């Protein structure tokens, strides 16, 4: 089972933007040469066309990922621990995910209400205590 820290989630939300900016920079340099510029433009148009569906999925995931940051901070405040002590096994806020309070060595299962504004935590017992923590 893999758990993620708040720092890991915040750092990995901007990775997709960096790739797109890099491609745009390459296209800008390639426009200095007309033939290469046309090829680069066609490549970027093809890339944009094939990535549209992935883009919409990524936006949905980012929206859910943006919800997890206040959730982690809320759990840390309620438990009286630092934000870095709260580990989650999903980068998106989903019902049923496992939350680990590292300093207390306690695991909880998340139960979200339909409005996704309130939640309850039920103590959970994991079978395999070997976990990988991504910072």
Phi, psi and omega in degrees: 000138181250134177245150182238142176267166178301320180299316180298316182296315181294322182288331185266002178281341184257005183295319181295323180294323181296320179296314180297318178297322178297317178296321179295322179296317177299318179296321180296319178290326182289337181290351176295327177253121190302310182296315178295325178297318179294317178298316179296320179297316178296321177298315180295323178294319177296315179299315180296320180294320182282341183262002184300313181295319178297322179300316180293323177293319179296320178298320177296316179295321179295322177299316178291325179292326178294333179286335186284333181296309176296330178296313180299318179295323178294316179296317180299317180295315180296324182273350180071036179235171176287155177305323183290346178276349180266119179245142180233153182261018176210145178274356176243150178282104182230147178295135178093357181290161182259133177245129178246129172266100190298318183290335179258351182054047179237139177248142177231153171254136183273133173238106181271143171283168183300327181280353179060021178254345178228158183208162170232148177246128178247132181299134181239156178237115180275147182282312181259111182277356176281116180231155174254129180250124178259121180265000000 
